[in-house]
């Protein structure tokens, strides 16, 4: 009896491939294509075999962390050393090193704060309207004709 196609993906090597593809940022659709199965089959296998689901989650978490770290770094600004090398004779030698500054990015800061602190930084604020239901309605006792006259509408 032949093994089911899913079994190769439950082996350590298969799980490692799945994790790697997820870490590389591939979507479930792209991963399914690499596996040679339909996307719906991958979804079924993720539900049925926790090993497959966990391998994909583990890979995606790594990428998510890297992106979070890059966004935070961009929001706060950072410095790096730019190194210039030149061929001198038969050897590559460092000829210049310059420390460069990348200024904090306000767009990254706004994005970070809106997502991490929506209670304070979201654009839309909830407004509370208070209406006094006990106030007098000056038009309450008027007839339709009187109201039309006030509105400047001729009923005739």
VEXMARNU-668978 format. One line per 5 residues: number of its first residue (from 1); their letters; for each residue x, y, z of N, C-alpha, C, O. Coordinates in nm, 4 decimals, padded with zeros to 6 digits, always signed. Layout:
% residues N
NUM) a) X Y Z X Y Z X Y Z X Y Z; ...
This chain:
% residues 156
1) xxxxx) +00.0845 -00.1189 +00.0000 +00.0000 +00.0000 +00.0000 +00.0889 +00.1251 +00.0000 +00.1837 +00.1344 +00.0780; +00.0577 +00.2206 -00.0876 +00.1388 +00.3412 -00.1008 +00.1121 +00.4370 +00.0151 +00.0006 +00.4460 +00.0666; +00.2168 +00.5077 +00.0542 +00.2029 +00.6093 +00.1590 +00.1234 +00.7270 +00.1046 +00.1294 +00.7574 -00.0146; +00.0481 +00.7939 +00.1936 -00.0207 +00.9156 +00.1536 +00.0808 +01.0264 +00.1308 +00.1862 +01.0287 +00.1943; +00.0491 +01.1177 +00.0408 +00.1423 +01.2260 +00.0078 +00.1757 +01.3114 +00.1300 +00.2851 +01.3672 +00.1389
6) xxxxx) +00.0822 +01.3215 +00.2237 +00.1038 +01.4038 +00.3428 +00.2179 +01.3520 +00.4293 +00.2827 +01.4293 +00.4998; +00.2424 +01.2218 +00.4240 +00.3418 +01.1615 +00.5144 +00.4827 +01.2151 +00.4933 +00.5593 +01.2277 +00.5889; +00.5177 +01.2469 +00.3683 +00.6519 +01.3008 +00.3442 +00.6682 +01.4371 +00.4137 +00.7796 +01.4759 +00.4489; +00.5563 +01.5097 +00.4332 +00.5619 +01.6410 +00.4953 +00.5605 +01.6322 +00.6474 +00.5805 +01.7324 +00.7160; +00.5369 +01.5122 +00.7002 +00.5429 +01.4910 +00.8450 +00.6820 +01.4467 +00.8894 +00.7118 +01.4449 +01.0088
11) xxxxx) +00.7663 +01.4112 +00.7936 +00.9042 +01.3730 +00.8236 +00.9828 +01.4988 +00.8601 +00.9472 +01.6081 +00.8163; +01.0900 +01.4851 +00.9403 +01.1685 +01.6044 +00.9808 +01.2128 +01.6914 +00.8634 +01.2080 +01.8141 +00.8717; +01.2557 +01.6285 +00.7547 +01.3020 +01.7049 +00.6389 +01.1871 +01.7841 +00.5750 +01.2055 +01.8991 +00.5351; +01.0703 +01.7230 +00.5656 +00.9537 +01.7904 +00.5092 +00.9090 +01.9069 +00.5957 +00.8764 +02.0141 +00.5448; +00.9077 +01.8857 +00.7270 +00.8683 +01.9918 +00.8196 +00.9662 +02.1090 +00.8139 +00.9270 +02.2253 +00.8245
16) xxxxx) +01.0940 +02.0760 +00.7971 +01.1967 +02.1799 +00.7864 +01.1758 +02.2638 +00.6601 +01.1921 +02.3858 +00.6630; +01.1399 +02.1986 +00.5497 +01.1110 +02.2706 +00.4257 +00.9923 +02.3652 +00.4458 +00.9968 +02.4814 +00.4054; +00.8865 +02.3140 +00.5085 +00.7671 +02.3958 +00.5315 +00.8012 +02.5180 +00.6162 +00.7597 +02.6297 +00.5849; +00.8759 +02.4965 +00.7222 +00.9156 +02.6066 +00.8099 +00.9988 +02.7087 +00.7336 +00.9802 +02.8295 +00.7491; +01.0897 +02.6598 +00.6519 +01.1761 +02.7482 +00.5731 +01.0975 +02.8318 +00.4737 +01.1228 +02.9514 +00.4593
21) xxxxx) +01.0024 +02.7697 +00.4050 +00.9199 +02.8438 +00.3094 +00.8391 +02.9515 +00.3807 +00.8263 +03.0635 +00.3313; +00.7850 +02.9171 +00.4968 +00.7080 +03.0156 +00.5742 +00.7999 +03.1285 +00.6202 +00.7618 +03.2455 +00.6153; +00.9206 +03.0940 +00.6648 +01.0174 +03.1946 +00.7099 +01.0587 +03.2855 +00.5947 +01.0876 +03.4033 +00.6155; +01.0614 +03.2306 +00.4726 +01.0973 +03.3102 +00.3547 +00.9846 +03.4035 +00.3124 +01.0011 +03.4836 +00.2203; +00.8694 +03.3931 +00.3800 +00.7586 +03.4834 +00.3519 +00.6594 +03.4324 +00.2494 +00.5735 +03.5084 +00.2045
26) xxxxx) +00.6685 +03.3055 +00.2107 +00.5733 +03.2509 +00.1148 +00.4345 +03.2417 +00.1771 +00.4205 +03.2169 +00.2969; +00.3321 +03.2619 +00.0945 +00.1940 +03.2484 +00.1403 +00.1577 +03.0998 +00.1435 +00.2299 +03.0162 +00.0891; +00.0458 +03.0683 +00.2073 -00.0005 +02.9292 +00.2087 -00.0229 +02.8788 +00.0668 +00.0039 +02.7622 +00.0377; -00.0715 +02.9653 -00.0219 -00.0949 +02.9260 -00.1603 +00.0364 +02.8882 -00.2290 +00.0424 +02.7890 -00.3016; +00.1405 +02.9669 -00.2060 +00.2712 +02.9382 -00.2660 +00.3327 +02.8118 -00.2062 +00.3956 +02.7333 -00.2771
31) xxxxx) +00.3146 +02.7929 -00.0771 +00.3677 +02.6738 -00.0113 +00.2981 +02.5500 -00.0657 +00.3631 +02.4496 -00.0948; +00.1653 +02.5568 -00.0796 +00.0904 +02.4433 -00.1339 +00.1412 +02.4083 -00.2740 +00.1571 +02.2910 -00.3078; +00.1667 +02.5123 -00.3552 +00.2186 +02.4882 -00.4912 +00.3543 +02.4179 -00.4847 +00.3794 +02.3236 -00.5598; +00.4420 +02.4642 -00.3945 +00.5730 +02.4000 -00.3782 +00.5594 +02.2542 -00.3354 +00.6406 +02.1693 -00.3722; +00.4552 +02.2271 -00.2569 +00.4315 +02.0902 -00.2089 +00.3677 +02.0021 -00.3160 +00.3682 +01.8795 -00.3051
36) xxxxx) +00.3130 +02.0655 -00.4190 +00.2460 +01.9911 -00.5246 +00.1038 +01.9513 -00.4885 +00.0526 +01.8503 -00.5368; +00.0392 +02.0321 -00.4021 -00.0988 +02.0046 -00.3616 -00.1820 +02.1307 -00.3774 -00.1290 +02.2403 -00.3957; -00.3125 +02.1134 -00.3702 -00.4025 +02.2290 -00.3748 -00.3959 +02.3019 -00.2402 -00.3611 +02.2432 -00.1378; -00.4295 +02.4297 -00.2429 -00.4315 +02.5083 -00.1198 -00.5297 +02.4484 -00.0195 -00.5013 +02.4427 +00.1001; -00.6449 +02.4039 -00.0684 -00.7455 +02.3441 +00.0206 -00.6912 +02.2188 +00.0889 -00.7258 +02.1905 +00.2036
41) xxxxx) -00.6061 +02.1435 +00.0184 -00.5440 +02.0245 +00.0778 -00.4503 +02.0652 +00.1904 -00.4486 +02.0023 +00.2962; -00.3711 +02.1722 +00.1672 -00.2814 +02.2199 +00.2727 -00.3619 +02.2621 +00.3950 -00.3241 +02.2309 +00.5079; -00.4737 +02.3334 +00.3729 -00.5572 +02.3756 +00.4855 -00.6106 +02.2545 +00.5618 -00.6144 +02.2547 +00.6849; -00.6514 +02.1521 +00.4888 -00.6998 +02.0287 +00.5536 -00.5895 +01.9651 +00.6362 -00.6123 +01.9235 +00.7498; -00.4692 +01.9576 +00.5788 -00.3564 +01.8963 +00.6494 -00.3176 +01.9769 +00.7722 -00.2788 +01.9199 +00.8742
46) xxxxx) -00.3277 +02.1101 +00.7635 -00.2958 +02.1939 +00.8802 -00.3916 +02.1631 +00.9952 -00.3518 +02.1611 +01.1117; -00.5190 +02.1391 +00.9609 -00.6183 +02.1054 +01.0648 -00.5954 +01.9653 +01.1197 -00.6102 +01.9415 +01.2396; -00.5597 +01.8741 +01.0328 -00.5497 +01.7320 +01.0684 -00.4168 +01.6971 +01.1357 -00.4125 +01.6136 +01.2260; -00.3094 +01.7610 +01.0918 -00.1752 +01.7263 +01.1410 -00.1114 +01.8492 +01.2061 -00.0649 +01.9399 +01.1371; -00.1098 +01.8510 +01.3367 -00.0585 +01.9673 +01.4095 +00.0888 +01.9946 +01.3776 +00.1343 +02.1085 +01.3885
51) xxxxx) +00.1633 +01.8910 +01.3384 +00.3052 +01.9103 +01.3061 +00.3215 +02.0063 +01.1883 +00.4098 +02.0921 +01.1885; +00.2354 +01.9907 +01.0881 +00.2417 +02.0779 +00.9699 +00.2036 +02.2203 +01.0097 +00.2717 +02.3161 +00.9730; +00.0952 +02.2333 +01.0844 +00.0493 +02.3646 +01.1293 +00.1562 +02.4347 +01.2128 +00.1817 +02.5536 +01.1939; +00.2181 +02.3618 +01.3044 +00.3212 +02.4201 +01.3921 +00.4456 +02.4621 +01.3143 +00.5046 +02.5662 +01.3434; +00.4858 +02.3822 +01.2159 +00.6040 +02.4163 +01.1358 +00.5801 +02.5473 +01.0612 +00.6683 +02.6330 +01.0553
56) xxxxx) +00.4609 +02.5622 +01.0046 +00.4287 +02.6863 +00.9319 +00.4214 +02.8053 +01.0263 +00.4708 +02.9135 +00.9945; +00.3593 +02.7853 +01.1434 +00.3499 +02.8941 +01.2421 +00.4881 +02.9375 +01.2877 +00.5177 +03.0567 +01.2961; +00.5724 +02.8393 +01.3172 +00.7078 +02.8677 +01.3666 +00.7858 +02.9506 +01.2640 +00.8538 +03.0467 +01.2999; +00.7754 +02.9130 +01.1374 +00.8453 +02.9869 +01.0318 +00.7927 +03.1283 +01.0172 +00.8701 +03.2226 +01.0011; +00.6604 +03.1432 +01.0229 +00.6002 +03.2765 +01.0069 +00.6320 +03.3666 +01.1257 +00.6482 +03.4874 +01.1087
61) xxxxx) +00.6411 +03.3100 +01.2453 +00.6736 +03.3901 +01.3638 +00.8113 +03.4528 +01.3520 +00.8323 +03.5666 +01.3938; +00.9061 +03.3775 +01.2944 +01.0421 +03.4294 +01.2773 +01.0392 +03.5532 +01.1882 +01.0998 +03.6552 +01.2210; +00.9685 +03.5439 +01.0753 +00.9605 +03.6570 +00.9827 +00.8872 +03.7739 +01.0471 +00.9284 +03.8890 +01.0327; +00.7784 +03.7445 +01.1181 +00.7040 +03.8511 +01.1853 +00.7945 +03.9264 +01.2820 +00.7901 +04.0493 +01.2878; +00.8756 +03.8549 +01.3573 +00.9687 +03.9192 +01.4518 +01.0702 +04.0056 +01.3786 +01.1020 +04.1166 +01.4213
66) xxxxx) +01.1208 +03.9525 +01.2668 +01.2195 +04.0301 +01.1908 +01.1587 +04.1603 +01.1396 +01.2223 +04.2655 +01.1449; +01.0356 +04.1527 +01.0903 +00.9693 +04.2726 +01.0390 +00.9405 +04.3701 +01.1536 +00.9601 +04.4907 +01.1391; +00.8944 +04.3178 +01.2666 +00.8701 +04.4041 +01.3832 +00.9983 +04.4753 +01.4246 +00.9976 +04.5955 +01.4513; +01.1069 +04.4013 +01.4297 +01.2349 +04.4606 +01.4689 +01.2811 +04.5666 +01.3690 +01.3327 +04.6714 +01.4078; +01.2620 +04.5380 +01.2392 +01.3017 +04.6343 +01.1362 +01.2153 +04.7609 +01.1453 +01.2660 +04.8720 +01.1297
71) xxxxx) +01.0853 +04.7437 +01.1705 +00.9961 +04.8588 +01.1830 +01.0351 +04.9436 +01.3038 +01.0403 +05.0663 +01.2950; +01.0622 +04.8791 +01.4151 +01.1021 +04.9519 +01.5355 +01.2339 +05.0259 +01.5120 +01.2484 +05.1417 +01.5512; +01.3285 +04.9592 +01.4486 +01.4577 +05.0213 +01.4193 +01.4375 +05.1445 +01.3313 +01.4994 +05.2484 +01.3542; +01.3516 +05.1327 +01.2316 +01.3237 +05.2441 +01.1412 +01.2527 +05.3577 +01.2148 +01.2797 +05.4751 +01.1891; +01.1628 +05.3231 +01.3054 +01.0885 +05.4243 +01.3816 +01.1811 +05.5032 +01.4733 +01.1639 +05.6239 +01.4900
76) xxxxx) +01.2780 +05.4366 +01.5319 +01.3669 +05.5006 +01.6288 +01.4902 +05.5653 +01.5659 +01.5539 +05.6511 +01.6271; +01.5236 +05.5237 +01.4431 +01.6458 +05.5707 +01.3799 +01.7628 +05.4839 +01.4243 +01.7557 +05.4158 +01.5267; +01.8689 +05.4870 +01.3473 +01.9847 +05.4038 +01.3797 +02.1069 +05.4556 +01.3048 +02.0961 +05.5415 +01.2173; +02.2211 +05.4030 +01.3401 +02.3436 +05.4385 +01.2685 +02.4095 +05.3101 +01.2192 +02.3897 +05.2022 +01.2751; +02.4879 +05.3248 +01.1138 +02.5610 +05.2102 +01.0598 +02.6929 +05.2608 +01.0027 +02.7095 +05.3796 +00.9749
81) xxxxx) +02.7841 +05.1695 +00.9863 +02.9150 +05.2051 +00.9323 +02.9213 +05.1615 +00.7867 +02.8998 +05.0447 +00.7541; +02.9512 +05.2576 +00.6999 +02.9673 +05.2282 +00.5575 +03.1166 +05.2112 +00.5321 +03.1957 +05.3009 +00.5614; +03.1540 +05.0986 +00.4786 +03.2946 +05.0667 +00.4567 +03.3249 +05.0654 +00.3074 +03.2529 +05.0029 +00.2295; +03.4320 +05.1347 +00.2675 +03.4768 +05.1355 +00.1280 +03.6041 +05.0528 +00.1202 +03.6970 +05.0710 +00.1990; +03.6067 +04.9616 +00.0240 +03.7255 +04.8776 +00.0019 +03.7768 +04.9003 -00.1396 +03.6998 +04.9219 -00.2332
86) xxxxx) +03.9068 +04.8948 -00.1522 +03.9678 +04.9089 -00.2845 +04.0767 +04.8048 -00.2999 +04.1378 +04.7602 -00.2028; +04.0988 +04.7678 -00.4238 +04.2043 +04.6719 -00.4552 +04.3378 +04.7444 -00.4585 +04.3602 +04.8326 -00.5415; +04.4255 +04.7063 -00.3678 +04.5600 +04.7634 -00.3627 +04.6551 +04.6475 -00.3869 +04.6713 +04.5584 -00.3035; +04.7176 +04.6518 -00.5047 +04.8016 +04.5382 -00.5412 +04.7116 +04.4176 -00.5663 +04.6296 +04.4179 -00.6581; +04.7280 +04.3140 -00.4830 +04.6461 +04.1924 -00.4990 +04.5497 +04.1743 -00.3829 +04.4811 +04.0725 -00.3737
91) xxxxx) +04.5444 +04.2738 -00.2935 +04.4583 +04.2618 -00.1757 +04.3512 +04.3700 -00.1736 +04.3729 +04.4829 -00.2175; +04.2342 +04.3320 -00.1209 +04.1278 +04.4294 -00.0963 +04.1537 +04.4882 +00.0417 +04.1642 +04.4156 +00.1405; +04.1637 +04.6202 +00.0471 +04.1880 +04.6856 +00.1753 +04.0801 +04.7907 +00.2008 +04.0258 +04.8517 +00.1088; +04.0519 +04.8090 +00.3286 +03.9555 +04.9110 +00.3679 +04.0222 +05.0464 +00.3534 +04.1276 +05.0712 +00.4120; +03.9599 +05.1347 +00.2742 +04.0185 +05.2669 +00.2534 +03.9441 +05.3753 +00.3292 +03.9986 +05.4825 +00.3556
96) xxxxx) +03.8171 +05.3465 +00.3649 +03.7418 +05.4489 +00.4356 +03.6256 +05.3832 +00.5100 +03.5614 +05.2911 +00.4595; +03.6003 +05.4326 +00.6305 +03.4843 +05.3921 +00.7076 +03.4127 +05.5179 +00.7550 +03.4733 +05.6059 +00.8163; +03.2827 +05.5252 +00.7259 +03.2040 +05.6424 +00.7633 +03.0813 +05.5942 +00.8408 +03.0087 +05.5053 +00.7962; +03.0598 +05.6549 +00.9579 +02.9396 +05.6232 +01.0348 +02.8279 +05.7124 +00.9816 +02.8391 +05.8350 +00.9804; +02.7186 +05.6472 +00.9370 +02.6044 +05.7214 +00.8828 +02.4858 +05.7065 +00.9765 +02.4680 +05.6042 +01.0426
101) xxxxx) +02.4050 +05.8124 +00.9802 +02.2862 +05.8151 +01.0651 +02.1611 +05.8074 +00.9782 +02.1496 +05.8779 +00.8779; +02.0680 +05.7215 +01.0174 +01.9362 +05.7178 +00.9546 +01.8409 +05.7783 +01.0567 +01.8249 +05.7268 +01.1674; +01.7778 +05.8890 +01.0171 +01.6893 +05.9609 +01.1089 +01.5630 +05.8779 +01.1373 +01.5204 +05.7984 +01.0537; +01.5044 +05.8971 +01.2549 +01.3790 +05.8277 +01.2863 +01.2728 +05.8610 +01.1816 +01.2664 +05.9734 +01.1317; +01.1905 +05.7630 +01.1494 +01.0876 +05.7772 +01.0469 +00.9524 +05.7972 +01.1142 +00.9025 +05.7078 +01.1825
106) xxxxx) +00.8931 +05.9156 +01.0943 +00.7662 +05.9450 +01.1621 +00.6528 +05.8548 +01.1134 +00.5634 +05.8218 +01.1914; +00.6544 +05.8147 +00.9879 +00.5507 +05.7242 +00.9383 +00.5574 +05.5907 +01.0120 +00.4544 +05.5354 +01.0507; +00.6776 +05.5397 +01.0311 +00.6943 +05.4144 +01.1054 +00.6511 +05.4323 +01.2504 +00.5927 +05.3415 +01.3097; +00.6796 +05.5488 +01.3075 +00.6381 +05.5755 +01.4458 +00.4859 +05.5762 +01.4581 +00.4299 +05.5158 +01.5496; +00.4193 +05.6453 +01.3649 +00.2733 +05.6525 +01.3667 +00.2138 +05.5133 +01.3517 +00.1231 +05.4758 +01.4260
111) xxxxx) +00.2647 +05.4367 +01.2559 +00.2146 +05.3007 +01.2329 +00.2298 +05.2157 +01.3587 +00.1374 +05.1458 +01.4002; +00.3472 +05.2235 +01.4175 +00.3750 +05.1460 +01.5391 +00.2775 +05.1855 +01.6513 +00.2154 +05.0992 +01.7135; +00.2649 +05.3142 +01.6760 +00.1808 +05.3605 +01.7867 +00.0326 +05.3306 +01.7640 -00.0376 +05.2918 +01.8574; -00.0152 +05.3482 +01.6415 -00.1566 +05.3201 +01.6136 -00.1885 +05.1728 +01.6349 -00.2990 +05.1381 +01.6765; -00.0926 +05.0869 +01.6065 -00.1164 +04.9435 +01.6221 -00.0861 +04.8920 +01.7622 -00.1520 +04.7997 +01.8101
116) xxxxx) +00.0119 +04.9505 +01.8271 +00.0497 +04.9032 +01.9608 -00.0275 +04.9736 +02.0720 -00.0473 +04.9172 +02.1796; -00.0713 +05.0976 +02.0455 -00.1435 +05.1767 +02.1466 -00.2691 +05.2397 +02.0876 -00.2848 +05.3617 +02.0930; -00.3591 +05.1587 +02.0313 -00.4775 +05.2176 +01.9673 -00.5659 +05.2938 +02.0651 -00.6415 +05.3818 +02.0240; -00.5577 +05.2616 +02.1933 -00.6380 +05.3325 +02.2929 -00.6025 +05.4809 +02.2975 -00.6868 +05.5637 +02.3318; -00.4801 +05.5143 +02.2634 -00.4336 +05.6532 +02.2680 -00.4162 +05.7119 +02.1279 -00.4443 +05.8299 +02.1071
121) xxxxx) -00.3704 +05.6320 +02.0319 -00.3245 +05.6841 +01.9043 -00.4167 +05.6608 +01.7852 -00.3825 +05.7019 +01.6743; -00.5302 +05.5978 +01.8026 -00.6149 +05.5756 +01.6842 -00.6693 +05.7091 +01.6355 -00.6799 +05.8044 +01.7126; -00.7039 +05.7157 +01.5066 -00.7525 +05.8400 +01.4457 -00.8917 +05.8763 +01.4939 -00.9200 +05.9933 +01.5199; -00.9778 +05.7783 +01.5058 -01.1174 +05.8043 +01.5371 -01.1378 +05.7949 +01.6867 -01.1020 +05.6954 +01.7496; -01.1941 +05.8966 +01.7413 -01.2265 +05.8965 +01.8839 -01.3754 +05.8708 +01.8993 -01.4556 +05.9176 +01.8185
126) xxxxx) -01.4120 +05.7973 +02.0018 -01.5530 +05.7746 +02.0303 -01.6079 +05.9000 +02.0968 -01.5535 +05.9483 +02.1961; -01.7149 +05.9511 +02.0413 -01.7772 +06.0703 +02.0963 -01.9054 +06.0306 +02.1673 -01.9819 +05.9473 +02.1187; -01.9270 +06.0898 +02.2801 -02.0481 +06.0610 +02.3563 -02.1378 +06.1837 +02.3505 -02.0976 +06.2932 +02.3899; -02.2602 +06.1644 +02.3009 -02.3549 +06.2757 +02.2920 -02.4545 +06.2625 +02.4057 -02.5074 +06.1548 +02.4335; -02.4782 +06.3749 +02.4699 -02.5765 +06.3766 +02.5779 -02.6938 +06.4623 +02.5328 -02.6763 +06.5776 +02.4934
131) xxxxx) -02.8105 +06.4064 +02.5389 -02.9310 +06.4780 +02.5001 -03.0246 +06.4807 +02.6197 -03.0513 +06.3784 +02.6827; -03.0730 +06.5986 +02.6488 -03.1682 +06.6138 +02.7593 -03.3070 +06.5825 +02.7055 -03.3648 +06.6620 +02.6314; -03.3596 +06.4681 +02.7423 -03.4902 +06.4235 +02.6935 -03.6052 +06.4978 +02.7630 -03.7205 +06.4851 +02.7220; -03.5749 +06.5733 +02.8655 -03.6785 +06.6445 +02.9393 -03.6970 +06.7883 +02.8929 -03.7782 +06.8614 +02.9495; -03.6221 +06.8299 +02.7900 -03.6363 +06.9689 +02.7460 -03.7711 +06.9886 +02.6761 -03.8291 +06.8948 +02.6214
136) xxxxx) -03.8174 +07.1094 +02.6794 -03.9484 +07.1413 +02.6224 -03.9415 +07.1477 +02.4716 -03.8495 +07.2077 +02.4160; -04.0389 +07.0859 +02.4040 -04.0506 +07.0910 +02.2587 -04.1513 +07.1993 +02.2256 -04.2715 +07.1814 +02.2449; -04.1013 +07.3134 +02.1748 -04.1896 +07.4274 +02.1492 -04.2885 +07.4023 +02.0355 -04.3871 +07.4748 +02.0220; -04.2629 +07.3004 +01.9540 -04.3510 +07.2723 +01.8412 -04.4482 +07.1581 +01.8699 -04.5323 +07.1262 +01.7859; -04.4378 +07.0973 +01.9854 -04.5145 +06.9788 +02.0207 -04.6660 +06.9995 +02.0105 -04.7373 +06.9110 +01.9632
141) xxxxx) -04.7141 +07.1123 +02.0533 -04.8588 +07.1377 +02.0597 -04.9134 +07.2034 +01.9336 -05.0338 +07.2279 +01.9257; -04.8288 +07.2329 +01.8343 -04.8744 +07.3040 +01.7146 -04.9431 +07.2091 +01.6170 -04.9149 +07.0893 +01.6130; -05.0332 +07.2659 +01.5393 -05.1021 +07.1870 +01.4359 -05.0126 +07.1796 +01.3134 -04.9119 +07.2497 +01.3031; -05.0520 +07.0926 +01.2203 -04.9778 +07.0775 +01.0953 -04.9779 +07.2091 +01.0185 -04.8751 +07.2489 +00.9638; -05.0924 +07.2769 +01.0140 -05.1039 +07.4025 +00.9416 -05.0102 +07.5088 +00.9998 -04.9463 +07.5831 +00.9253
146) xxxxx) -05.0022 +07.5156 +01.1327 -04.9146 +07.6139 +01.1979 -04.7673 +07.5834 +01.1669 -04.6882 +07.6747 +01.1432; -04.7320 +07.4567 +01.1675 -04.5937 +07.4176 +01.1371 -04.5584 +07.4502 +00.9922 -04.4484 +07.4980 +00.9643; -04.6511 +07.4246 +00.9001 -04.6276 +07.4561 +00.7594 -04.6124 +07.6060 +00.7399 -04.5308 +07.6492 +00.6585; -04.6887 +07.6857 +00.8123 -04.6813 +07.8314 +00.8029 -04.5440 +07.8804 +00.8494 -04.4839 +07.9667 +00.7854; -04.4942 +07.8251 +00.9614 -04.3613 +07.8616 +01.0127 -04.2540 +07.8246 +00.9103 -04.1583 +07.8994 +00.8904
151) xxxxx) -04.2702 +07.7090 +00.8456 -04.1718 +07.6617 +00.7489 -04.1793 +07.7369 +00.6172 -04.0924 +07.7220 +00.5313; -04.2845 +07.8185 +00.6014 -04.2994 +07.8964 +00.4791 -04.3534 +07.8153 +00.3647 -04.3278 +07.8468 +00.2485; -04.4277 +07.7112 +00.3954 -04.4846 +07.6258 +00.2926 -04.6340 +07.6528 +00.2849 -04.7046 +07.6498 +00.3856; -04.6808 +07.6792 +00.1631 -04.8233 +07.7072 +00.1433 -04.8950 +07.5746 +00.1263 -04.8628 +07.4986 +00.0350; -04.9913 +07.5454 +00.2121 -05.0625 +07.4184 +00.2113 -05.1817 +07.4209 +00.1158 -05.2471 +07.3181 +00.0979
156) x) -05.2106 +07.5310 +00.0565 -05.3315 +07.5483 -00.0214 -05.3138 +07.5081 -00.1599 -05.4075 +07.5168 -00.2392
